[in-house]
């Protein structure tokens, strides 16, 4: 198997620069060129169009790129399985997580795993829901944790937790002192929200559409902490997960806007490619996930 050549090809296709690819893989630039030349000879095709100003993958290169990602994943899975011989859980597990999950929910599970499997090397990539879906699809991570669902047919999607969301504001906001608030009270309010591609933003958009809310202004910040700081300083309303706001509400930095006869819940899910379904450390992670938050699985099994 041309493992090194395929690894070099995939890296070059993603970075689109020979020098940076060589630096990334810690090899010389002539070695990168030689790997690409050998693959082009093997497959009797041109994989990249080259000029001094640009590097562009060809249609046949695109075909090889998709296959190469899978071949590399299978190779590394095989190597991992051999390392895990004799039931030892060790090696590297790459986890992708949306911001809300990665920053506020996942850390306690990571601590459990590290205590139980000290030889397991955990790496966490945090991004918005759409970015994590693509990372799983492109095999950049072994498993992803997202807010909501995905229509990606290539991926397997499983719920693991119900998450409650709240409308929040500073303690000085005009709505914070009300015992109950209706959607009529939410008309023409300024909102602070996450970026497009975020599961939280998608949920807010759904609430706005289904309840006919008029928005006075919309400030987008791609950070939960940035949103909270903006609210604390007196800017508008936001829509955030319980896990994100819990400490700030307890410390009286933020207030929950109490909605009349209304609550907001969504499902958090884990996703993976069927190619890595049998990977032992992925199975170990999923088992730990289900043990820590069993309520969704129990509900499904009834």
C-alpha positions as CSV (number, residue, x, y, z in Angstrom):
1,X,0.0,0.0,0.0
2,X,1.3,3.5,-0.9
3,X,0.4,4.8,2.6
4,X,3.0,7.6,2.8
5,X,2.2,8.7,-0.8
6,X,-1.5,8.7,-0.1
7,X,-1.0,10.6,3.2
8,X,1.1,13.2,1.3
9,X,-1.4,13.4,-1.5
10,X,-4.3,14.0,0.9
11,X,-2.4,16.6,2.9
12,X,-1.4,18.5,-0.3
13,X,-5.0,18.4,-1.6
14,X,-6.1,20.1,1.7
15,X,-3.3,22.5,2.1
16,X,-2.7,23.3,-1.6
17,X,0.9,24.2,-1.1
18,X,4.0,22.0,-1.6
19,X,6.2,23.9,0.9
20,X,3.6,23.9,3.7
21,X,2.8,20.2,3.0
22,X,6.4,19.3,3.4
23,X,6.6,21.3,6.7
24,X,3.4,19.7,8.0
25,X,4.6,16.1,7.2
26,X,8.2,16.9,8.3
27,X,9.7,15.9,4.9
28,X,11.5,17.6,2.1
29,X,9.7,19.3,-0.7
30,X,11.3,17.0,-3.3
31,X,9.9,14.0,-1.3
32,X,6.4,15.5,-1.6
33,X,6.9,15.9,-5.3
34,X,8.2,12.4,-5.7
35,X,5.2,10.9,-3.8
36,X,2.8,12.8,-6.1
37,X,4.8,11.7,-9.2
38,X,4.7,8.1,-8.1
39,X,0.9,8.2,-7.6
40,X,0.3,9.8,-11.0
41,X,2.4,7.1,-12.6
42,X,0.6,4.4,-10.6
43,X,-2.9,5.7,-11.6
44,X,-1.8,7.0,-15.1
45,X,-3.4,10.4,-14.6
46,X,-2.6,14.0,-13.6
47,X,-3.7,14.6,-10.0
48,X,-2.9,18.4,-9.8
49,X,-2.7,21.3,-12.2
50,X,0.3,23.3,-11.3
51,X,1.5,26.9,-12.0
52,X,3.7,29.3,-10.0
53,X,0.6,31.0,-8.7
54,X,-1.9,28.2,-7.9
55,X,-2.3,24.4,-7.3
56,X,-5.6,22.9,-8.3
57,X,-6.8,19.3,-7.9
58,X,-8.1,17.6,-11.1
59,X,-11.3,15.7,-11.4
60,X,-9.4,12.4,-11.2
61,X,-7.6,13.8,-8.2
62,X,-10.9,14.4,-6.5
63,X,-11.8,10.7,-7.0
64,X,-8.6,9.6,-5.5
65,X,-8.9,12.1,-2.6
66,X,-12.2,10.6,-1.4
67,X,-10.9,7.0,-1.7
68,X,-7.5,7.9,-0.2
69,X,-9.2,9.3,2.9
70,X,-11.1,6.0,3.4
71,X,-8.0,3.9,2.8
72,X,-5.9,5.9,5.3
73,X,-8.7,5.6,7.9
74,X,-8.9,1.8,7.3
75,X,-5.1,1.5,7.5
76,X,-4.9,3.5,10.8
77,X,-7.9,1.6,12.2
78,X,-6.1,-1.7,11.5
79,X,-2.9,-0.4,13.2
80,X,-5.0,0.8,16.1
81,X,-6.7,-2.6,16.4
82,X,-3.3,-4.3,16.5
83,X,-2.2,-1.9,19.3
84,X,-5.3,-2.7,21.2
85,X,-4.6,-6.4,21.2
86,X,-5.0,-8.0,24.6
87,X,-7.9,-5.7,25.5
88,X,-5.7,-2.7,26.2
89,X,-7.5,0.6,25.5
90,X,-4.8,2.9,24.2
91,X,-3.9,5.0,21.2
92,X,-5.3,8.2,19.9
93,X,-9.0,9.2,19.7
94,X,-10.0,12.3,17.9
95,X,-13.3,13.8,19.0
96,X,-15.1,16.7,17.3
97,X,-17.6,18.7,19.4
98,X,-19.8,21.7,18.8
99,X,-19.0,24.7,21.0
100,X,-21.7,24.2,23.6
101,X,-20.9,20.5,24.0
102,X,-17.1,20.9,23.8
103,X,-16.9,23.7,26.2
104,X,-19.5,22.9,28.8
105,X,-20.7,19.3,28.6
106,X,-17.8,17.1,27.2
107,X,-15.1,18.0,29.8
108,X,-16.5,15.9,32.6
109,X,-16.7,12.8,30.3
110,X,-13.1,13.4,29.2
111,X,-12.0,13.4,32.8
112,X,-13.8,10.0,33.4
113,X,-12.1,8.5,30.3
114,X,-8.7,9.8,31.3
115,X,-9.0,8.4,34.8
116,X,-10.2,5.0,33.5
117,X,-7.9,4.7,30.5
118,X,-4.7,6.6,31.2
119,X,-3.0,5.3,28.0
120,X,-5.8,6.7,25.8
121,X,-4.7,9.9,24.1
122,X,-7.7,12.2,23.6
123,X,-7.8,15.1,21.1
124,X,-10.8,17.4,20.9
125,X,-11.6,19.6,17.9
126,X,-14.2,22.3,18.7
127,X,-16.3,24.0,16.0
128,X,-19.9,24.8,15.2
129,X,-22.3,22.0,14.4
130,X,-21.8,22.2,10.6
131,X,-18.0,22.2,10.9
132,X,-18.1,19.1,13.1
133,X,-20.3,17.3,10.6
134,X,-17.8,18.0,7.8
135,X,-14.9,17.0,10.0
136,X,-16.5,13.6,10.6
137,X,-17.5,13.2,7.0
138,X,-13.9,13.9,5.9
139,X,-12.5,11.6,8.6
140,X,-10.6,14.4,10.3
141,X,-12.1,13.1,13.6
142,X,-13.2,9.7,14.7
143,X,-16.5,10.8,16.2
144,X,-18.5,14.0,16.5
145,X,-20.9,15.5,19.0
146,X,-23.5,17.9,17.6
147,X,-26.6,19.9,18.5
148,X,-29.5,18.4,16.7
149,X,-29.5,16.2,13.6
150,X,-27.9,16.0,10.2
151,X,-29.1,14.9,6.8
152,X,-25.6,13.5,5.8
153,X,-26.5,10.1,4.5
154,X,-22.9,8.9,4.8
155,X,-23.0,9.3,8.6
156,X,-24.6,7.3,11.4
157,X,-26.5,9.6,13.9
158,X,-27.5,8.7,17.5
159,X,-29.0,10.9,20.2
160,X,-27.4,10.9,23.6
161,X,-28.8,13.8,25.6
162,X,-31.8,16.2,25.9
163,X,-30.6,19.8,26.2
164,X,-32.8,22.6,27.5
165,X,-32.4,26.1,26.2
166,X,-33.4,29.5,27.7
167,X,-33.9,33.1,26.7
168,X,-31.4,35.1,28.8
169,X,-30.5,38.7,29.4
170,X,-28.7,41.0,31.8
171,X,-30.3,41.3,35.3
172,X,-31.2,44.9,34.4
173,X,-33.1,44.1,31.2
174,X,-36.8,45.3,31.2
175,X,-38.1,41.7,30.9
176,X,-35.8,40.2,33.6
177,X,-38.1,41.4,36.4
178,X,-41.3,40.0,34.9
179,X,-42.8,36.8,36.5
180,X,-43.9,35.6,33.0
181,X,-43.2,36.7,29.5
182,X,-45.1,35.9,26.3
183,X,-43.9,36.0,22.7
184,X,-45.6,39.4,22.3
185,X,-43.1,40.8,24.9
186,X,-40.3,39.5,22.7
187,X,-41.3,41.6,19.7
188,X,-38.7,44.2,18.4
189,X,-36.0,43.2,20.8
190,X,-32.2,43.2,19.9
191,X,-30.7,39.7,19.9
192,X,-27.2,38.4,20.3
193,X,-26.6,35.0,18.7
194,X,-24.1,32.5,17.4
195,X,-23.0,32.3,13.8
196,X,-24.7,30.5,10.9
197,X,-23.8,26.8,11.0
198,X,-24.3,26.7,14.8
199,X,-27.0,24.5,16.2
200,X,-28.0,27.2,18.7
201,X,-28.4,29.7,15.9
202,X,-30.5,27.2,13.9
203,X,-32.8,26.7,16.9
204,X,-33.2,30.5,17.5
205,X,-34.1,31.0,13.8
206,X,-36.7,28.3,14.2
207,X,-38.2,30.0,17.2
208,X,-38.3,33.4,15.5
209,X,-39.9,31.9,12.3
210,X,-42.5,29.8,14.0
211,X,-43.6,32.5,16.4
212,X,-43.6,35.4,14.0
213,X,-41.0,37.4,16.0
214,X,-39.8,40.7,14.6
215,X,-36.1,41.3,15.5
216,X,-34.9,44.8,16.2
217,X,-31.3,43.9,15.6
218,X,-29.1,40.8,15.4
219,X,-25.5,40.7,16.7
220,X,-23.6,37.6,15.7
221,X,-20.7,36.4,17.9
222,X,-19.0,33.0,17.3
223,X,-18.4,32.3,21.0
224,X,-20.7,31.5,23.9
225,X,-18.5,33.4,26.3
226,X,-18.5,36.4,24.0
227,X,-22.3,36.4,23.9
228,X,-22.6,36.2,27.7
229,X,-20.2,39.1,28.2
230,X,-22.2,41.1,25.7
231,X,-25.4,40.4,27.6
232,X,-23.9,41.2,31.0
233,X,-22.9,44.6,29.5
234,X,-26.6,45.2,28.8
235,X,-27.0,44.3,25.1
236,X,-30.3,42.5,24.3
237,X,-31.4,38.9,24.6
238,X,-29.9,35.6,23.7
239,X,-30.9,32.0,23.4
240,X,-28.5,29.6,25.2
241,X,-28.2,26.1,26.6
242,X,-28.7,25.5,30.3
243,X,-25.1,24.2,30.5
244,X,-23.7,27.5,29.1
245,X,-25.6,29.8,31.5
246,X,-25.9,27.8,34.7
247,X,-22.9,29.3,36.6
248,X,-23.7,32.8,35.4
249,X,-27.3,32.6,36.6
250,X,-26.2,31.2,39.9
251,X,-23.6,34.0,40.2
252,X,-26.4,36.5,39.3
253,X,-24.6,37.8,36.2
254,X,-27.5,36.8,33.9
255,X,-31.2,36.3,34.2
256,X,-33.5,33.7,32.6
257,X,-36.5,35.3,30.9
258,X,-39.4,33.1,32.2
259,X,-41.7,32.2,29.3
260,X,-45.4,31.5,29.9
261,X,-46.3,27.9,29.2
262,X,-43.3,27.4,27.0
263,X,-40.0,25.5,27.2
264,X,-37.4,24.7,24.7
265,X,-35.5,21.4,24.3
266,X,-33.4,19.9,21.6
267,X,-31.5,16.6,21.2
268,X,-27.7,16.3,21.3
269,X,-26.3,13.6,19.1
270,X,-23.1,11.7,18.4
271,X,-22.2,11.0,14.8
272,X,-19.6,8.8,13.1
273,X,-18.8,7.3,9.7
274,X,-19.7,3.6,9.4
275,X,-16.1,3.0,8.2
276,X,-14.8,3.4,11.8
277,X,-17.9,1.8,13.5
278,X,-15.9,-1.2,14.7
279,X,-12.9,0.8,16.0
280,X,-12.5,-0.3,19.6
281,X,-11.7,3.1,21.2
282,X,-14.7,4.6,19.4
283,X,-16.9,1.8,20.9
284,X,-15.3,2.6,24.3
285,X,-16.1,6.3,24.0
286,X,-19.7,5.6,22.9
287,X,-20.2,3.2,25.8
288,X,-18.9,5.8,28.3
289,X,-21.2,8.5,26.7
290,X,-24.2,6.3,27.1
291,X,-23.3,5.4,30.7
292,X,-22.9,9.0,31.6
293,X,-26.2,10.2,30.0
294,X,-28.5,7.2,29.7
295,X,-31.8,9.0,29.6
296,X,-32.2,9.3,25.8
297,X,-31.3,5.6,25.2
298,X,-33.6,4.4,27.9
299,X,-36.5,6.4,26.4
300,X,-35.8,5.0,22.9
301,X,-35.7,1.4,24.2
302,X,-39.2,1.7,25.9
